[in-house]
Amino acid sequence: MHNFVIVTDSCCDLPASLAEEMGLEVIHLNVLVENKTYTNYLDWREIAAGAFYDLMRDEKTASTSAPSIGDFATVLEPILQQGKDVLYLGFSSALSSTVSTGMLAAQELMERYSDRKILCVDTLCASLGQGLFVRKVWEKKQAGASLEEAYQFARDLVPHLCHWFTVNDLHALQRGGRVSKTTAVVGSMLQIKPVLHVDDEGRLMKIGTVRGRKASIAALKDKLKEAITDPEEQTIYISHGDCEEEARYLADLIAKEVPVKGLVFNHVGPVIGAHTGAGVIALFCVGTQR
């Protein structure tokens, strides 16, 4: 019943200790900053979070790259050789080619290991939203679900994993092509802050704007209140781009109005942080709809 391994990729942004506790196998993406490549390990072993976000504050050029079929095979093949199956939960296909590469790798490997199964789910999630998604599926596995049952649970969970983001630096979104230069300049002058979410197709989309940093953080809390289901039973996740104090402020706002079971904090990883810049704050829960 438990003879399968959950595999995800490093855009899940889970704390390394939690991923280890869950026995996850992780496919790693890479980020290139100023002609130096860093592997996106969950423990930030190649570059500390603070150092990475200092580079982003200095507006250093950054780009990201997805893993190859060979990278997937390196992780997946030893699992298959042990006689175990795989459930791969991948980073949103609207934001990366990672999950499609994983599906291609799965097809190739199952031709060689015809007695094994690799099931793949496009989570349409990002950052700790993906991390929360993985955690929920892992909990289902721990409750005794088979590979097929965990797969179906994951498919059913996709439209209910809510993501809300705000950023402090519109110029970071401009560099990533999310807003125009004019919007970045004028918005920064007027302290206009966007509120974004990951939609039903896994795309990062703007859903509103507010004036001022505290107002944008409060807007995330308001979105949570509108959408969350069974808050007393939920541990919600918050990730941030090297701005833990403000992320804690969001947690305090939530604690005053929403009786959630618990909170998990972590940094937004470098692959996503390369596009959002320092100061991003993101909030995740299971809700009625995205």
Buried (B, 14 or more C-beta within 10 A) or exposed (E): EEEBBBBBBBBBBBBBEBBEEBEBBBBBBBBBBEEEEBBBBBEBEBBEBEEBBBBBBEEEEBEBBBBEBEBBBEBBBEBBEEEBBBBBBBBBBBBBEBBBBBBBBBEBBBEEBEEBBBBBBBBBBBBBBBBBBBBBBBEBBEEEBBBEBBBBBBEEBBEBBBBBBBBBBBBBBBBBEBBEEEBBEEBBEEBBBBBBBBBEEBBBEEEEBBEEBEBBBBBBBEBBEEBBEEBEEBBBBBBBBBBBEBBBBBBEBBEEEBEBEEBBBBBBBBBBBBBBBBBBBBBBBBBEEB
